Amino acid sequence: MPNQTSDWLPDLQSQYLSRADKKLAELAHALESFIAKPNDAACERRLRNLLHNIIGSGGSFGFARITEETRALENSVKESRRQHRSFDDRTVNSLRADLEKVREAFGKAMAERDVES
């Protein structure tokens, strides 16, 4: 009997990755809004919701690195929020570097899917 997962998972993974640019743009915008207004509960909530969704969906679609890097960004957001009412350059640069790692994880996943296709 063929592996039923292998029948549908690659298509779902491709669909998921086809929306990566939109997800990353939303995430970048939410992060910049949070950086600009760290005391705005709505900005923080929006960012945390996006992070939570990407963490879950990355894992659901078999992209562990996307989940890991996004979880690291989520932890950085939580930690920076605990420690600061406003963000210094070091904190901002660290958050943006973590976002770049999420972008790289999506890029790597897309490159790997292209090789498999």
C-alpha positions in Angstrom: 0.0 0.0 0.0 1.5 3.4 -1.0 2.3 6.0 1.7 -0.8 8.2 1.7 1.2 11.1 3.3 3.5 11.2 0.4 0.6 11.5 -2.0 -0.7 14.9 -0.6 2.0 16.4 1.6 4.3 17.7 -1.2 1.4 19.6 -2.8 0.4 21.1 0.5 4.0 22.1 1.2 4.3 23.8 -2.2 1.1 25.7 -1.5 2.3 26.7 1.9 5.7 27.9 0.5 3.9 29.8 -2.3 2.5 32.1 0.4 5.9 32.6 2.1 6.5 36.1 0.7 3.1 37.3 2.0 3.7 35.7 5.4 7.2 37.2 5.7 5.9 40.7 4.6 3.2 40.6 7.2 5.7 39.4 9.8 8.2 42.1 8.9 5.5 44.8 9.1 4.2 43.5 12.4 7.8 43.4 13.8 8.5 47.0 12.7 5.2 48.2 14.2 6.1 46.5 17.5 9.6 48.1 17.4 8.1 51.5 16.8 5.4 51.1 19.4 6.6 48.5 22.0 4.0 49.5 24.5 1.0 49.2 22.1 -0.8 46.0 23.1 -2.4 45.6 19.7 0.9 45.7 17.9 2.4 43.1 20.2 -0.7 40.9 20.0 -0.6 41.0 16.1 3.1 40.1 16.1 2.6 37.3 18.6 -0.4 35.9 16.6 1.7 35.8 13.4 4.6 34.2 15.1 2.3 31.6 16.7 0.7 30.8 13.4 4.0 30.4 11.6 5.4 28.2 14.3 2.4 25.9 14.1 2.1 25.8 10.4 5.8 25.3 9.8 5.6 22.2 12.0 2.4 21.0 10.5 3.8 21.1 7.0 7.1 19.5 8.0 9.4 22.5 8.0 11.1 22.1 11.3 13.7 24.8 10.6 11.0 27.4 9.9 9.4 26.5 13.2 12.7 26.6 15.1 13.8 30.0 13.7 10.3 31.5 14.3 10.2 30.2 17.8 13.6 31.8 18.4 12.2 35.2 17.1 9.2 34.7 19.4 11.4 34.1 22.4 13.5 37.2 21.5 10.3 39.3 21.3 9.1 38.0 24.7 12.5 38.7 26.2 12.9 42.1 24.7 9.4 43.1 25.9 10.1 41.9 29.4 13.3 43.9 29.6 12.5 47.2 27.8 9.7 49.8 27.5 11.5 51.1 24.4 14.2 49.4 22.4 17.8 50.3 22.0 19.7 49.8 18.8 21.2 46.5 20.0 17.7 45.1 20.7 16.3 46.3 17.4 19.2 44.8 15.5 18.9 41.5 17.3 15.1 41.3 16.5 15.8 42.1 12.9 18.6 39.5 12.7 16.2 36.9 14.1 13.6 37.9 11.4 16.3 37.4 8.8 16.9 33.9 10.1 13.2 33.2 9.6 13.5 34.5 6.0 16.5 32.2 5.5 14.6 29.2 6.8 11.8 29.9 4.3 14.3 30.3 1.5 16.1 27.1 2.3 12.7 25.3 2.4 11.8 26.7 -1.0 15.2 25.8 -2.5 14.8 22.2 -1.2 11.3 21.9 -2.6 12.7 23.1 -6.0 15.4 20.5 -6.0 12.8 17.7 -5.2 10.4 18.9 -7.9 
